[in-house]
Amino acid sequence: MLFGKKIKELREKQGLLQRQLAAVLEIDTPMFSKIERGDRKAKREQVICLAQQLKVDEKELLTIWLADKVIDVLDNENDISHDAIAIVKDNINI
């Protein structure tokens, strides 16, 4: 839900309507509303487009979007999530 919260904050700060951003993404307003509420996940291309429209750093918005994906996967794995993250840190190619 981090991503949805962030784009809602940015949208409201800039005085934009959901339907305006939905039109840019070529989706309907209810679909955009679901993305903002965290009920539906944005596609990577949509995140990049939103970063451009909201005039924010693309990397920052992609990072929040990716963090949301990780949280979704680990959400109900409390007993092993920290171990899984440690393994990922050791094995990711950065």
ABEGO torsion letter per residue (X at the ends): XAAAAAAAAAAAAAGBBAAAAAAAAGBBAAAAAAAAAGABBBBAAAAAAAAAAAGBBAAAAAAAAAAAAAAAAAAAAAAAAAAAAAAAAAABBX
